[in-house]
Amino acid sequence: MIWSTLTRWYHQLGSPRYFYRFSDVVLPWLWPLALLVTATGLIWGLAFAPEDYQQGNSYRIIFIHVPAASGALLGYVAMGVAGLVNLVWRMKMAEVMIKAIAPFGALLAAIALITGAIWGKPTWGTYWEWDARLTSMLILFFLYLGVMALINAIPDPRQAGRAAGLLSLVGVINVVIVKYSVEWWHSLHQGSTLKLVGKSSMPPEMLTPLLISMLGIYLLFAVSVLWRARAELLWRERKSAWVKELH
Amino acid sequence: MYFESFSAFLQMGTHGVYVWSAYGISALLIVGNLWLAYRGEQKVREELRRLARREQSGQ
């Protein structure tokens, strides 16, 4: 019973045609919703959340910095899972997902680095320091670029997918390092904000817009993955009947 | 609104330049990336239509 449900789910998700139709239904309302949620969180954080008693207004960068950083980490884990699925089961859809995730993941890693540098200047007195958190985040950015470069460098999409999947899977180690870098090493970077919620270091007036911004960025990530996966699917399946029926 | 005036909102104390540059760069990058993702599918569809036309005229 459970087995048959799992196999049906696997085949449906793994079917390019099913995935394309699914995204047809989801995208028309998902992208406006994602923009709306993101704008709500960011405007709330910029204009309505109170000032931080230590950092003043510079802390407002958190509302883009933390969602971008956590999205970049989550995206890499998703890419690693797709890489594992592809290495074990040779699933074509997993290769498409790796290719679709990487560009926006790299973008979010870059945004986390840039906004972190800008925030660092008034807070630490420096844009950059070669400390564990910052360096491991830079490596995450390069890992994303590496996955994209591998896919572009290998002409055969199946071989490219396997190589990119392997790099995605191995690179997940770095996600763990980013996550725990502030605990394992002495770091300029402050500890995890969201974990401190229980100790009420972040009041609800700040936490609420932060969580809304995070949700918004994750939804935008999903939209970008769906759009990129559709492009890749259409091209890979261009000789199949369901794609030919589209035009 | 947390700020007393719109100019106070823009100034953000002494941190306006940091906050607004961080948000400005991020917004540009995100919108640009999403636009590329959207255009990517359009371009593939245009290319497929072109290929289909060429195939038809060749027959």
Interface residues (C-beta under 8 A of the other chain):
Chain A: W31 L42 L46 A47 F48 A49 P50 E51 G56 N57 S58 R60 I61 I64 H65 A68 P103 F104 L107 A110 I111 I114 T115 I118 W119 K121 P122 L220 V223 S224 W227 R228 R230 A231 L234 W235 R238 V243 K244 L246 H247
Chain B: M1 Y2 F3 F9 M12 G13 T14 H15 G16 Y18 V19 S21 A22 Y23 I25 S26 L29 I30 N33 L34 L36 A37 Y38 G40 E41 K43 V44 R45 E47 L48 R49 L51 A52
